[in-house]
Amino acid sequence: MNGFEYDGVRYADGSDHGYLLSQDPADRARAFYAAFPGATRVLELGALEGADTLELARQRSDAHVLGLEGRVENLRRAEFVMDVNGITNVELRLADVEALDFPALGRFDAVMCAGLLYHVREPWALLKDIAGVSAGIYLSTHYWGSSDGLETLDGYSVKHVREEHPEPQARGLSVDVRWLDRPSLLAALENAGFTEIEVLHERTSPEVCDIVVVGRTRLGAQVRRFREDGLVNAGPIFADDTVARLKAGAIDLISRFTDQGYRSEDFWNYDVEGQEPVLYRIHNLEKQDWAAGELLFREELSELAAAFIGGPVVPTAFALVLKEPNRAAGLPWHRDRLNVAPHTVCNLSICLDEAGPENGCLEGVPGSHLLPEDADVLSVRDGGPRTAVPSEVGDVIVHDVRLVHGSGPNPTDRWRRTIVIEFANPARPMPTRTS
């Protein structure tokens, strides 16, 4: 069914029925990683004999590919292909995707689903399962192009099809399956949670139509924007009561300085002639004695950071950044870190107050995280475009540590308090950070 080349020799040519689904595996893998450039945790559904699996693993040696296949004979062939090619970043499992406990697989940066969706009884249910474990899907499938013979099932227009593929090993595990028409396919993607849908290729015919689609959930779209711009407001991830606990803890810490006269090298401040010092940062927040400290290590934070970084993460710095009402100065424009690659270290800022340009919200220059290390910060700022990132209470702003950013003063009578946590991939070396 699949064609392979090994040591310069071509073994079979693979099946080609003139479909887009017969796309060369190397081309498909390139398109997959072009759509999801940060994907290192990859799930492939319907691995068959491992042609796509092989290319997904070859093209990203730092990726781990989990390939699922429903037929034992296909799985054994795929295992042989990985073995003779010396592939070590692939795991292959026997699985029926229509009866699979998807959450038990864990989370993935993106899912490859090529030539499978039209082999199942409820394709809309499979799409929901995929969206439950990943923010992105690369989907290559058929849809039914005629209005003849369509029925309505669960709100979708479907064509009942009996599995009669000329190669039995390429058939699905179900004998009677359902094909969606085009509007229902796009609706099923959206209903599953893929709110950003991009059609890469499409070929129509009176009946059997082919389509290649990239789908991203809300989080997936945010990850794409993070990679392109270097900053994004990911919205709230905590319940209101959790945010309230964090805010109460922050207020208590601040009052130790402003009301109780507490001083420490972790409580960063500056002098103002004729006034009390202005507190602007509490460093090493995880080491402070405060009731809400354990909330800094909630799984929701590391899971969110991992989605943006595209791999395992650990927290590497904690701080409470604040702007007192009427007194706080602006934060000079800067880059948090250099000597790290783009998209490998990010800051998550948990907003404890509503913020906008009027009280000194975060501003950045989109795309500046991709600039070289010696880029002049002030020239980049002045060249723009400067983009403000307003926030509501509970929002989490994510920015790449290489981003050129800063913020204005706070002349208002409103606080701006933000808990900032830096996350990095533990497998990548981190240079010493200077204050």
N, C-alpha and C positions, 0 to 999 in steps of 0.2 A: 504493500500500500504506500509506504514511504520510500523515497529514494535517498541514498546516502553516498557520500564520497569519502573514501578513506585512503590515505597514503597515495593520493593522486588517481585512484581508480574509482570509477562510478559503479555502484551496485544498485541496479534497477533505476528506473526513472520516476517512480512514484505515480500515483493516480492523477490524472488531469482530465476533468470533464468540461474544461472551459470555464470553470467557476473562478471567481475572485478567491474562493476558499482554497484554490490550488496555488496561491501565492508562495513564492520561494520562502522556505523557513528563515533563511538569513535575512531576507527583506522584511519579513513579518517581525522578526525580533528587533531589527533596527527601528521599524515603525513603532513598536511597543515601547522601546526605551526613549524614542523621541517624544512620545506622548507622556511618559513617566520617567524623566531622566534621573530622578532620585531613588527609583525603586531598587531596593536590595532584598526585600522579602517578597517573593513572587510566588503566586499560586497559579498553576496551570491545570485546567479542567479538560479531561479527555486527551491524555498525553499520547494515546495510540501507540505507535512504535518509537516515539521519542524524537521525531525530527525537530519539532519546535522546541522541545525540552533542551536538546543539544545546543541549539543556537542561543537560546536564552541564557544558558550557562556559559557558553563560550564568550559571548559578547560582554558579559559583566562577571569577571572572576570574583568580584566582591559580593555578588548576589547569591542568595540561597534560594533555589527553586524547588518547590514541592509540586511534583506532578502526580495527578490522580488519574487512574485508568480503570475501567470497569471490567476488562476481560483479561484473564490470567495470561493467555498466550501473547497478547499484545504487550503486557507488562514485562514478561520475560524477554521479549525482543528489545524493548526499551532499555532494560537493565544491561543487556549485552552491548547495545550501542554505547551506553555511558562507559561501560568497562573498557571496551577496546579503544575509546577515545581518551581515556584517562581523566574523565570528568569526576570531580570529587565534591562539587557544590550543588549536587542534585540529590533529592530524596524522592523515591517513587513508591506509591502506595496503591493497593487495590481498593477501589471504592466505587460505590454506586451513588452518584450525586443526587439522585432522587430520594435516597433514604439516608443521607449523610447528616451527621450532627456538625454543621459548619462551625458554630462557635467553639467547638472543641479543638479545631485546627489552630486557633489563635488569630492574630491580626496580620494582614498583608498590605504592602504598599500598593500593589496593583494585581489584577487577575487577568490572565490570558484565557479567553474562552473562544476558541476557534473551531468551527465545525461541529459544535455540540448542541447548541440551543434548540435546533430543530429536531433533535433526537429524543426529546423528553415529552412527557404528557402535559406538564404544566410549566411552560417556559417562564411565565410571569413569576411563579414561585421560586424558580431557580435564580432569577435576577434578584429577588429580595434576599435570598440566602447569600448571594455574592455581596450585595451592598451591606450586609450585616458584618462582614469580615474585612472589607476593603473599601477605600475611598475612590478606587478607580477600576475601570474595566476596559479591556481591549476586546471588542466583540466582533467576530467575523462569522456571519451566519446567512442563512436563507430566510426569505419571507415569501408569502404567497401573493402573487401579483394580480390575480383575477378576483372579481367579486362573486364568481360562480361557486356554489357549493360552500359558502361561508356560513358558519353558525356563530351564535353568541354564547360565550361561556365565561362566567365570572366577570362580565363586562367587556370582554375582549372578543374581537372577530377572529375566528380560527378556522383553519381547514384541517379536517381529520385526514391523516395520511398513514398508510400502512408501510412499515419499514420493508423496503425491497431493494436496498442498495445492492449493486452487482457484486460487491465484495462483502460477504457476511461479517467479516471481522470489523468492518467500518460501520456496521449498523449499531443503533442504540440498544440498550438492554430492554427497552419496552417495544412491543410489537406495534402497537397503535399509538401514534404520537400526534401532536398538534402543531401546526405552523401558524404563526401570527401573520396578519397582513401588516403593511407598513405603518399605518396610523396606530395600530394596536401594539406593534413592537416598540415604537417610540413612547407610547403611553405607559407600557409596562416598565420601560427603563426609568421614566420619570416617577412613576408610582413606587418603584423600588427605592428611590432616593437619589438617582442620578440626575441632578438638576441641571448639569451642564453637559450637553450632548453635542458632539462634533462628528459629522459624517465625513469620513476620510475618502471612501470610494463607494461607488454604487453602480450596479449593472441591472437593468430591468429587462423583463421579457413578459410575454402574456401570462406566464404562470410562475416559474421558478426564478426568483430575483435574488441577487447577492448584495450584501451591504457590509461595510466595515465601519464600525462606530467606536469612538472613544467616549466613555461616559465617566463623569466625575460627580461625586456627591458634593454637598456644600463644603465639607472639609477638603475633599479633593481639589475643588476649585480654589480654595484658600491656599493649599500647598502649591498649586501652580503659580498663584500670584506671589507667594513668598519667594519662590525660586526666581521669578522674573523681576520683582520689585524690591525684594529684601525686607518688606514689612507688610503686615496685614492685621486687621482687627478680627480675631477669631470668634468674637462674641463671648457670651458667658459659658462656663463649664461647670460652675458650682451652683448649688442651691442657695437661695437667698440667706438662709440661716448660717451657712458656712461662711459666706462673704461677710455677714454681720459679725461673726466671731473674729475673723481676721481683722476687720476694721476696729473692733473694740480693743483687740490686743495691740494694734498699732497706736491707737489713741493713748493707751496706758504707757507704752514705751516713750512716746513723744512727751507726755506729761512729766515723766521722770526728769527730762532735761529742762523743759520750760517752766515747770512749777516746783520741782523738788531740788533743782540745782545739781542733778547728777551729771558727772562728766566722765568720759571714757574715750580712749583713742578710737573706738568704734563709732562714736557719735560725732560725725563730721560736721563742722560748723564754721562760720566765718564771723568776724567782728564787724559791727556797724557803730560808728562813732556816736556816742550819746545814747545808745540803745543796748538791749540785751543781745547776745550773739544769736545768729540765725542758724538753726539746725536745718541741714539739707539732705542728710543721708545717715542711716544707721547701718553700718557695715557688719558683716558676719552675723546676719540676722538669725541664723540657725543656732548660734551659740548664746543668744540672749535668753534670759530667764523670763519667759512670758507664756501665758496660758495657751495661746493658739499656735505655738511653735510646731506641734506635730502635724498641723495642716499643711505645712510646707512640703511634706513628703507624700502627699496624696497621689494615688496612682493616676488620677485624671491628668495631672500635670505632666508626668513622665510620658504617658501615652500620647498626649498632644504633642509634646516636643519630639517624640520618636516619629510621629507622622510627618513632621516638617523636616527633620534631619534625615529620615529614611534609614533608620537602623536603631540599635540599642543606644540608650542615653543614660547619663548619670548627671545629677546636679553638681555644678562646680563652683558656684558662688551664689550668695543670698544677700539681699539688701532691701531696706525700706527707703525709698526715695520720696522726698516730700517737698512741697512748696507752701510755706506759711502764707496765710492771707495778708495782703497789702505790703509784704516785706520781701518776699523771695525774689531773688534775681534770676535771670535767665541762665540756662545751662549752655556753656560754650559748645559750639559745634565740634564734633569729634568722631572718632571711630573707636569702638570698645576694644577691639583686638585686631591685630594684623598677624602675619605669620601663621594664619590658619586658612584653609581653603574655603571658598564660598559654600554655603549650605551645610557646613559641618558643625557649627556652634551657633546657638540661638539664645536669645533672651525672651523669657515669658514675663510680661508685665501684667500683674493682676491689679486692675483699677479699683480702688476703694472709694473713689469720688467721681462725680461727673467732671469731665475735662473737655476743654475746647481751647482754641487759640487765645481766648480772653484770659484764661488762668494758667497758661503755660503747658498745654498738652504737647505730646511728642510730635516732632516734625522731622521729616527725612527727605532725602533725594532718592526717588525710586531708581533702582538699578545700580546705585553707587557701590553696592557690595561686590559688584563684579569688576570694579576698577582696580588697577594695580596698587600695590602697597604705598608707592611714593606719590600717589595722587594728592594734590594740594587740597586740603579740606575746605578752606575758605573759598577757593576758586570753584570747587564743586558746588558748595552751598550757593554762591552768587550766580552760578550758571543755571542752577535749578534743573527741573522744576521742584520747588520746595512744596512738600505735601504735608498738611496737618492730618493727624489721626485722632479725631474726636472719639470720646469713649463715654459709655454709661457705667454706672456702678456694677461691678462684677465682670465687665468685659476683660478679655485677655488679649493683649497686643503681643504679636510675635515679630521680632526683628532679628535679622542676621547681624552678628557682632561686627562685621566689616562695614556695615551701613554708615554712611555719613549722615549724622543726625544731631539734633539739639532741641532746645525748647526756649520759649520766651519767658519773661517774668510773670509774676502773679500779682497784679495790682488790685485784684478783686478782694472781696471779703469771704471768698470760698477757699477751702483747702483743696490741695491736690496731693493725694497720697497713693503711692503705688508700690506694691511688693514686686521686686524684680528677681527672677531666678535664672541663672545661666545654666544651659544644658549642653553637653558635648558627648560625642561618641567616645566611649572609654578606650576603644582600640586605636584611636588617633592621638599622636603626641600633642600635648598642649604646652605652648611656651609660657614662661613666667609672665604673669600679668603685672603691669605697673599701675600704680594709682594715678 
